[in-house]
């Protein structure tokens, strides 16, 4: 650089050079020149040097220049060093210089106070701020526009909005900065309504808002949900061209996300000429919070090409990965964090733990957990939930033991742990949790109380479930729903209906989950009247349009023997889902209406409902119970070829049942041996049952061997095999099977039948000798036996599988539970009235024949529901056409 020799010219040249210096290196060269030319002590040039060093973030050099300058009695130099300290965020140092300046009796001027007041605001030192405000007044600067603007800002930062407003109101003149300071003060302190009021006054005063005004007021509109006002502000933004400012556009994006107006967000984002990292962070987080997870992930992948996301965006995307179950992208985001040096606090680490766990990668979830320096309660709960959701219950229990050494579990921990109790049916663990809950003082927590009711019931501890229910001081709808559902789980269905009645008497209004728990109870008890009453209540409460309720009603009516009502409910449903169609197809199947089931299946496909593996089970089942062999086989092939559904063991069982019921036993056996899956006991059991019914003992004996080889824990299959050997007279094999059952602790499920008469349910067991009117029932059955014999009936003793005499076998047949129930019903209902009987097992062949005769002799319609289907006996014939 060439300098003139004349002093004045040198001074001017150096001054201009200082103003235009663009980097610290050039500044230091100029500083050296000033020393060389003896100008380093110049008041004006020293001030410029202090400012320049401050600008280049070198406050130490600024301090050195200030201390070496002799003009310490000049306010200009003090103002410069105070401003330099404030600019570099050395706010306490700035205030020390102000105190030193006052001590040396250097009189502050109007340029001193903005920086000093700004330092007070940054430190949120209200006491010093008030003290300096008093100085301002004393020196007569209380009408200065710039000082007042900084006072408004300082008081706002210190949350003294009353003082800020007082300064603002007393200002003799205001500019846009004055208004912005007050509006910003209100918004930063959460007073959004007041911010909008001040903005309105600004507009009434004729001032045009700037970018800072808009950014504050847009935030206020968004938080308050002031859609109309927000759109008016947006219109003004467009009119004055403020949308070009990226800060304003970001504010618009944020506001419209709060309004849930995503189309507007799309438009703003796409029209933005310039986008910064805040823009990307806002739109990615916005989409994630609005549930558009795929979109937020897509934008994140675009963003990382040009901008570095902040930790909030990173965690939002990780949450999105969690919701959509995208483990691959979750791993990518986690690796991106590591490679770009993001520091994970507990919040971020917990989100990563949760992401891995929810996406099924429990190993990585555990690794992140173990790598954390400090765990909080959320960390433990996140990993614990991960174990539970992935079925790793023992690991969850071990983690709980370890957790207790460091943290006391909270009620969220216990709610999660109760799912272990229900899945494992672990009564001891449930009791342990219950004790912990009481010790930790959570005993009165409603959520945990409700969970305990359900947990005890699912562990088979119905008495403890009821005890927990009765000891709860407050019972909400969920409590009642839990106990009603628990009654269904424990087979105490009548108690469930009693609880529903009690719930209504105590003034608790049933909701949708109540009915979804209670309607299946009617199915189990054949409680037609209660089912109809519930239906009426559903209509009164306006729940009839709820699809799950409609589906439950279809099942309730079909299970209680009213196919007609079941179909009526289905036809009246305005919206039907796949479950609705599956329910109605199953209903047709249970009543032997296979053709109608197939028509419903075709109508479902025509309605655009895509079938799943469950509906195919229902369709093939319906074909099986109507003898529609070719149609059932066609459905099985259609499932594979047209819908690419890989058959499961249940589908193969249905086809075996289809063939077996129609007497195609050899084809059924060949089908089993050609299966790509290993046949289980259920597959062989279906064929074995059909062999017994048809009398084909050759295949039956072969199949029995297969059943016994599988060593199943279901006693039903051993009983079937035992019955085969009993039919063949191989009593040694029978005794061997029964000994094996006893050794394994397995028991045959006893045959039970029941019916409802005048709102009371009566139960009967096979060979039962202790029930009401037993004498009359036995006498009626004896009379009926004589009448049936005249009609040509002869007892089929093949269905008595005990090594006893013929007469004793006949007596045992007469003691079958369904016969006792039918006879009891005939004695206690009006002549000609229809009867409905339920049985937990398949009706035996002889009882099926007997019921045909009884329906003809007594001129009664008898509906029997066994474990497979409904049988409607009328005038000596059955609706099943002997296909059961």
Buried (B, 14 or more C-beta within 10 A) or exposed (E): EEBEEEEEEBBEBBBEBBEEBEEBEBBBEBBEBBEEBEBBBBBBBBBBBBBBBBBBEBBEBBBBBBEEBEBEEBBBBBBBBBBBBBBBEBBEBBBBBBEBBBEEEBEBBBBBBBBBBBBBBBBEBBEBBBEBBEBBEEBEBBEBBBBBBBBBBBBBBBBBBEBBBEBBEEBEEBEBBBBBBBBBBBBBBEBBEBBBBBBEEBBEEEBEBBBBBBBBBBBBBBBBEBBEBBBEBBEBBEEBEBBEBBBBBBBBBBBBBBBEBBEBBBEBBEEBEEBBBBBBBBBBBBBBBBEBBEBBBBBBEEBBEEBEBBBBBBBBBBBBBBBBEBBEBBBBBBEBBEEEEBEBEBEBBBBBBBBBBBBBBBEBBBEBBEEBEEBBBBBBBBBBBBBBBBEBBEBBBEBBEEBEEEBEBBBBBBBBBBBBBBEBBBBEBBBBBBEBBEEBEBBEBBBBBBBBBBBBBBBEBBEBBBEBBEEBEEBBBBBBBBBBBBBBBBEBBBBBBEBBEEBBEEEBEBBBBBBBBBBBBBBBBBBBEBBBBBBEBBEEBEBBEBBBBBBBBBBBBBBBBBBEBBBBBBEEBEEBBBBBBBBBBBBBBBBBBBBBBBEBBEEBBEEEBEBBBBBBBBBBBBBBBBBBBEBBBBBBEBBEEEEEBEBBBBBBBBBBBBBBBBBBBEBBBEBBEEBEEEBBBBBBBBBBBBBBBBEBBEBBBBBBEBBBEBEBEBBBBBBBBBBBBBBBEBEEBBEBBBEBBEEEEBEEEEBBBBBBBEEEBBBBBBBBEEBEBBEBBBEBBEEBBEBBEEEEBEBBBBBBBEEEEEEEBBBBBBBBBBBBBBBBBBBBBEEEEEBBBBBBBBBBBBBBBBBBBBBBBBEBBBBBBBEBBBBBBBEEEBBBEBBB
